[in-house]
Amino acid sequence: YNLLGVSPKATTKEIKSAYRRRALELHPDVNKAPDASARFNEVKEAYNVLVDPARREAYD
């Protein structure tokens, strides 16, 4: 939740919006920081967990 900046009660729509925002900030093609790729992958994995109801329930 922290990686995407959303609350545990966030809706799927809110999670998708937060993911898009963070992905644009951290995408390695845009962000040239040495750790951008790793941070982008962390955000992508967090998104994949939170939008899948079964994985989100297991995480919670």
MMTF fields as JSON, N, C-alpha, C and O atoms, coordinates in Angstrom:
{
  "mmtfVersion": "1.0.0",
  "mmtfProducer": "UNKNOWN",
  "numBonds": 239,
  "numAtoms": 240,
  "numGroups": 60,
  "numChains": 1,
  "numModels": 1,
  "chainsPerModel": [1],
  "groupsPerChain": [60],
  "chainIdList": ["A"],
  "bondAtomList": [4, 2, 8, 6, 12, 10, 16, 14, 20, 18, 24, 22, 28, 26, 32, 30, 36, 34, 40, 38, 44, 42, 48, 46, 52, 50, 56, 54, 60, 58, 64, 62, 68, 66, 72, 70, 76, 74, 80, 78, 84, 82, 88, 86, 92, 90, 96, 94, 100, 98, 104, 102, 108, 106, 112, 110, 116, 114, 120, 118, 124, 122, 128, 126, 132, 130, 136, 134, 140, 138, 144, 142, 148, 146, 152, 150, 156, 154, 160, 158, 164, 162, 168, 166, 172, 170, 176, 174, 180, 178, 184, 182, 188, 186, 192, 190, 196, 194, 200, 198, 204, 202, 208, 206, 212, 210, 216, 214, 220, 218, 224, 222, 228, 226, 232, 230, 236, 234],
  "bondOrderList": [1, 1, 1, 1, 1, 1, 1, 1, 1, 1, 1, 1, 1, 1, 1, 1, 1, 1, 1, 1, 1, 1, 1, 1, 1, 1, 1, 1, 1, 1, 1, 1, 1, 1, 1, 1, 1, 1, 1, 1, 1, 1, 1, 1, 1, 1, 1, 1, 1, 1, 1, 1, 1, 1, 1, 1, 1, 1, 1],
  "groupList": [{"groupName": "TYR", "atomNameList": ["N", "CA", "C", "O"], "elementList": ["N", "C", "C", "O"], "formalChargeList": [0, 0, 0, 0], "bondAtomList": [1, 0, 2, 1, 3, 2], "bondOrderList": [1, 1, 2], "singleLetterCode": "Y", "chemCompType": "L-PEPTIDE LINKING"}, {"groupName": "ASN", "atomNameList": ["N", "CA", "C", "O"], "elementList": ["N", "C", "C", "O"], "formalChargeList": [0, 0, 0, 0], "bondAtomList": [1, 0, 2, 1, 3, 2], "bondOrderList": [1, 1, 2], "singleLetterCode": "N", "chemCompType": "L-PEPTIDE LINKING"}, {"groupName": "LEU", "atomNameList": ["N", "CA", "C", "O"], "elementList": ["N", "C", "C", "O"], "formalChargeList": [0, 0, 0, 0], "bondAtomList": [1, 0, 2, 1, 3, 2], "bondOrderList": [1, 1, 2], "singleLetterCode": "L", "chemCompType": "L-PEPTIDE LINKING"}, {"groupName": "GLY", "atomNameList": ["N", "CA", "C", "O"], "elementList": ["N", "C", "C", "O"], "formalChargeList": [0, 0, 0, 0], "bondAtomList": [1, 0, 2, 1, 3, 2], "bondOrderList": [1, 1, 2], "singleLetterCode": "G", "chemCompType": "PEPTIDE LINKING"}, {"groupName": "VAL", "atomNameList": ["N", "CA", "C", "O"], "elementList": ["N", "C", "C", "O"], "formalChargeList": [0, 0, 0, 0], "bondAtomList": [1, 0, 2, 1, 3, 2], "bondOrderList": [1, 1, 2], "singleLetterCode": "V", "chemCompType": "L-PEPTIDE LINKING"}, {"groupName": "SER", "atomNameList": ["N", "CA", "C", "O"], "elementList": ["N", "C", "C", "O"], "formalChargeList": [0, 0, 0, 0], "bondAtomList": [1, 0, 2, 1, 3, 2], "bondOrderList": [1, 1, 2], "singleLetterCode": "S", "chemCompType": "L-PEPTIDE LINKING"}, {"groupName": "PRO", "atomNameList": ["N", "CA", "C", "O"], "elementList": ["N", "C", "C", "O"], "formalChargeList": [0, 0, 0, 0], "bondAtomList": [1, 0, 2, 1, 3, 2], "bondOrderList": [1, 1, 2], "singleLetterCode": "P", "chemCompType": "L-PEPTIDE LINKING"}, {"groupName": "LYS", "atomNameList": ["N", "CA", "C", "O"], "elementList": ["N", "C", "C", "O"], "formalChargeList": [0, 0, 0, 0], "bondAtomList": [1, 0, 2, 1, 3, 2], "bondOrderList": [1, 1, 2], "singleLetterCode": "K", "chemCompType": "L-PEPTIDE LINKING"}, {"groupName": "ALA", "atomNameList": ["N", "CA", "C", "O"], "elementList": ["N", "C", "C", "O"], "formalChargeList": [0, 0, 0, 0], "bondAtomList": [1, 0, 2, 1, 3, 2], "bondOrderList": [1, 1, 2], "singleLetterCode": "A", "chemCompType": "L-PEPTIDE LINKING"}, {"groupName": "THR", "atomNameList": ["N", "CA", "C", "O"], "elementList": ["N", "C", "C", "O"], "formalChargeList": [0, 0, 0, 0], "bondAtomList": [1, 0, 2, 1, 3, 2], "bondOrderList": [1, 1, 2], "singleLetterCode": "T", "chemCompType": "L-PEPTIDE LINKING"}, {"groupName": "GLU", "atomNameList": ["N", "CA", "C", "O"], "elementList": ["N", "C", "C", "O"], "formalChargeList": [0, 0, 0, 0], "bondAtomList": [1, 0, 2, 1, 3, 2], "bondOrderList": [1, 1, 2], "singleLetterCode": "E", "chemCompType": "L-PEPTIDE LINKING"}, {"groupName": "ILE", "atomNameList": ["N", "CA", "C", "O"], "elementList": ["N", "C", "C", "O"], "formalChargeList": [0, 0, 0, 0], "bondAtomList": [1, 0, 2, 1, 3, 2], "bondOrderList": [1, 1, 2], "singleLetterCode": "I", "chemCompType": "L-PEPTIDE LINKING"}, {"groupName": "ARG", "atomNameList": ["N", "CA", "C", "O"], "elementList": ["N", "C", "C", "O"], "formalChargeList": [0, 0, 0, 0], "bondAtomList": [1, 0, 2, 1, 3, 2], "bondOrderList": [1, 1, 2], "singleLetterCode": "R", "chemCompType": "L-PEPTIDE LINKING"}, {"groupName": "HIS", "atomNameList": ["N", "CA", "C", "O"], "elementList": ["N", "C", "C", "O"], "formalChargeList": [0, 0, 0, 0], "bondAtomList": [1, 0, 2, 1, 3, 2], "bondOrderList": [1, 1, 2], "singleLetterCode": "H", "chemCompType": "L-PEPTIDE LINKING"}, {"groupName": "ASP", "atomNameList": ["N", "CA", "C", "O"], "elementList": ["N", "C", "C", "O"], "formalChargeList": [0, 0, 0, 0], "bondAtomList": [1, 0, 2, 1, 3, 2], "bondOrderList": [1, 1, 2], "singleLetterCode": "D", "chemCompType": "L-PEPTIDE LINKING"}, {"groupName": "PHE", "atomNameList": ["N", "CA", "C", "O"], "elementList": ["N", "C", "C", "O"], "formalChargeList": [0, 0, 0, 0], "bondAtomList": [1, 0, 2, 1, 3, 2], "bondOrderList": [1, 1, 2], "singleLetterCode": "F", "chemCompType": "L-PEPTIDE LINKING"}],
  "groupTypeList": [0, 1, 2, 2, 3, 4, 5, 6, 7, 8, 9, 9, 7, 10, 11, 7, 5, 8, 0, 12, 12, 12, 8, 2, 10, 2, 13, 6, 14, 4, 1, 7, 8, 6, 14, 8, 5, 8, 12, 15, 1, 10, 4, 7, 10, 8, 0, 1, 4, 2, 4, 14, 6, 8, 12, 12, 10, 8, 0, 14],
  "groupIdList": [1, 2, 3, 4, 5, 6, 7, 8, 9, 10, 11, 12, 13, 14, 15, 16, 17, 18, 19, 20, 21, 22, 23, 24, 25, 26, 27, 28, 29, 30, 31, 32, 33, 34, 35, 36, 37, 38, 39, 40, 41, 42, 43, 44, 45, 46, 47, 48, 49, 50, 51, 52, 53, 54, 55, 56, 57, 58, 59, 60],
  "secStructList": [7, 6, 6, 6, 6, 7, 7, 6, 6, 7, 7, 2, 2, 2, 2, 2, 2, 2, 2, 2, 2, 2, 2, 2, 2, 2, 7, 6, 6, 6, 7, 7, 7, 6, 6, 2, 2, 2, 2, 2, 2, 2, 2, 2, 2, 2, 2, 2, 2, 2, 2, 1, 2, 2, 2, 2, 2, 2, 2, 7],
  "xCoordList": [0.823, 0.0, 0.869, 0.569, 1.949, 2.832, 3.507, 3.67, 3.897, 4.57, 3.682, 4.165, 2.389, 1.456, 0.835, 0.19, 1.022, 0.462, -1.045, -1.727, -1.571, -3.013, -3.28, -2.392, -4.505, -4.884, -5.306, -5.631, -5.303, -5.766, -7.232, -7.662, -7.981, -9.387, -9.584, -10.72, -8.505, -8.578, -9.326, -9.223, -10.073, -10.786, -9.814, -8.705, -10.244, -9.421, -9.142, -8.039, -10.129, -9.958, -8.887, -8.052, -8.902, -7.899, -6.502, -5.518, -6.43, -5.144, -4.599, -3.409, -5.451, -5.013, -4.507, -3.484, -5.215, -4.806, -3.46, -2.589, -3.297, -2.037, -0.898, 0.218, -1.176, -0.146, 0.306, 1.505, -0.633, -0.274, 0.61, 1.597, 0.245, 1.003, 2.437, 3.396, 2.572, 3.897, 4.701, 5.914, 4.042, 4.74, 5.339, 6.454, 4.613, 5.141, 6.355, 7.297, 6.342, 7.469, 8.697, 9.822, 8.493, 9.597, 10.012, 10.997, 9.297, 9.631, 11.07, 11.463, 11.85, 13.275, 13.53, 14.605, 12.585, 12.761, 12.679, 13.203, 12.023, 11.837, 12.77, 13.392, 12.861, 13.653, 15.021, 15.12, 16.05, 17.404, 18.159, 19.355, 17.492, 18.14, 18.59, 17.92, 19.715, 20.239, 19.271, 19.28, 18.445, 17.523, 16.11, 15.198, 15.922, 14.582, 13.96, 12.776, 14.734, 14.197, 13.725, 12.647, 14.518, 14.144, 12.907, 12.006, 12.86, 11.695, 10.447, 9.362, 10.594, 9.471, 8.931, 7.718, 9.826, 9.402, 8.696, 7.752, 9.128, 8.45, 7.028, 6.088, 6.881, 5.557, 4.669, 3.486, 5.237, 4.468, 3.988, 2.842, 4.849, 4.467, 3.398, 2.449, 3.546, 2.532, 1.181, 0.156, 1.178, -0.052, -0.67, -1.872, 0.15, -0.358, -0.983, -1.965, -0.438, -1.001, -2.318, -3.301, -2.339, -3.507, -4.718, -5.841, -4.528, -5.695, -6.255, -7.329, -5.552, -6.033, -6.686, -5.992, -8.015, -8.707, -8.133, -8.025, -7.77, -7.232, -5.863, -5.59, -5.009, -3.667, -3.745, -2.973, -4.678, -4.832, -5.293, -4.793, -6.24, -6.726, -5.6, -5.47, -4.793, -3.665, -2.651, -2.083, -2.421, -1.48, -1.992, -1.251, -3.288, -3.882, -3.844, -4.293],
  "yCoordList": [-1.191, 0.0, 1.257, 2.238, 1.208, 2.37, 2.669, 3.834, 1.644, 1.86, 2.614, 3.411, 2.357, 3.026, 4.269, 5.055, 4.453, 5.621, 5.554, 6.575, 4.356, 4.185, 3.561, 2.973, 3.701, 3.111, 1.659, 1.261, 0.875, -0.514, -0.632, -1.701, 0.432, 0.418, 0.951, 1.143, 1.188, 1.75, 0.819, -0.404, 1.425, 0.658, 0.272, 0.8, -0.647, -1.051, 0.141, 0.279, 0.99, 2.183, 3.101, 3.625, 3.299, 4.139, 3.522, 4.233, 2.211, 1.513, 1.654, 1.914, 1.488, 1.627, 3.037, 3.216, 4.026, 5.414, 5.687, 6.329, 5.202, 5.388, 4.672, 5.188, 3.493, 2.744, 3.518, 3.643, 4.026, 4.782, 5.975, 6.25, 6.671, 7.841, 7.452, 8.088, 6.404, 5.953, 5.36, 5.556, 4.643, 4.047, 5.13, 4.977, 6.207, 7.305, 7.942, 8.34, 8.041, 8.626, 7.726, 8.216, 6.423, 5.491, 4.69, 3.955, 4.811, 3.993, 4.276, 5.435, 3.228, 3.394, 4.22, 4.806, 4.28, 5.1, 6.592, 7.418, 6.932, 8.329, 8.71, 9.771, 7.853, 8.114, 7.456, 6.234, 8.255, 7.742, 7.408, 7.122, 7.438, 7.073, 5.616, 4.789, 5.301, 3.925, 2.866, 1.724, 3.247, 2.276, 2.347, 1.701, 3.111, 3.299, 1.984, 1.744, 1.147, -0.121, -1.011, -1.601, -1.11, -1.935, -1.365, -2.114, -0.056, 0.572, 0.4, 0.155, 0.528, 0.323, -1.097, -1.298, -2.082, -3.479, -3.723, -4.512, -3.07, -3.199, -2.65, -3.262, -1.5, -0.888, -1.777, -1.952, -2.334, -3.223, -4.459, -4.878, -5.039, -6.226, -5.867, -6.626, -4.718, -4.278, -4.123, -4.549, -3.523, -3.357, -4.712, -4.911, -5.639, -6.964, -7.685, -8.408, -7.501, -8.124, -7.454, -8.133, -6.124, -5.403, -5.427, -5.244, -5.643, -5.694, -7.096, -7.27, -8.09, -9.475, -9.77, -9.832, -9.955, -10.126, -11.238, -11.059, -12.359, -13.471, -13.119, -13.376, -12.536, -12.164, -11.029, -10.995, -10.102, -8.992, -9.511, -9.075, -10.436, -11.013, -11.741, -11.624, -12.484, -13.198, -12.213, -12.453, -11.11, -10.09, -9.415, -9.209, -9.073, -8.389, -9.311, -8.934],
  "zCoordList": [0.0, 0.0, 0.0, -0.682, 0.778, 0.855, -0.474, -0.836, -1.199, -2.482, -3.466, -4.271, -3.392, -4.296, -3.67, -4.365, -2.377, -1.711, -1.557, -1.648, -1.326, -1.14, 0.226, 0.842, 0.678, 1.958, 1.751, 0.632, 2.812, 2.704, 2.272, 1.839, 2.382, 1.981, 0.555, 0.123, -0.168, -1.519, -2.464, -2.374, -3.361, -4.384, -5.501, -5.586, -6.344, -7.482, -8.387, -8.914, -8.567, -9.404, -8.815, -9.552, -7.51, -6.85, -6.975, -7.179, -6.852, -6.967, -8.386, -8.569, -9.384, -10.778, -11.054, -11.715, -10.553, -10.744, -10.077, -10.663, -8.863, -8.138, -8.857, -8.929, -9.383, -10.115, -11.35, -11.602, -12.106, -13.31, -12.965, -13.647, -11.904, -11.462, -11.081, -11.518, -10.266, -9.817, -10.974, -11.046, -11.871, -13.009, -13.903, -14.402, -14.103, -14.912, -14.249, -14.934, -12.928, -12.193, -12.235, -12.344, -12.151, -11.944, -13.169, -13.109, -14.267, -15.435, -15.864, -15.996, -16.079, -16.418, -17.685, -17.82, -18.6, -19.801, -19.484, -20.23, -18.378, -17.991, -16.848, -16.873, -15.863, -14.667, -14.838, -14.943, -14.864, -15.117, -13.831, -13.883, -12.685, -11.422, -11.493, -12.111, -10.866, -10.924, -10.391, -10.851, -9.43, -8.835, -9.419, -8.903, -10.472, -11.041, -11.491, -11.253, -12.128, -12.625, -11.479, -11.554, -10.433, -9.276, -8.591, -8.213, -8.431, -7.787, -8.644, -8.117, -9.955, -10.869, -10.73, -10.674, -10.675, -10.531, -9.204, -9.152, -8.135, -6.838, -6.919, -6.413, -7.556, -7.709, -8.574, -8.281, -9.632, -10.519, -9.762, -9.924, -8.942, -8.166, -7.132, -6.933, -6.479, -5.512, -6.208, -5.677, -7.38, -8.145, -8.478, -8.3, -8.959, -9.325, -8.137, -8.303, -6.963, -5.758, -5.384, -5.092, -5.394, -4.887, -5.813, -5.344, -7.097, -7.992, -8.151, -8.727, -7.654, -7.692, -6.343, -5.328, -6.313, -5.03, -4.148, -2.935, -4.722, -3.924, -3.354, -2.181, -4.177, -3.701, -2.685, -1.727, -2.895, -1.954, -0.598, 0.438, -0.602, 0.652, 1.376, 2.594, 0.645, 1.258, 1.828, 2.894, 1.128, 1.596, 2.858, 3.819, 2.835, 3.999, 5.198, 6.281]
}
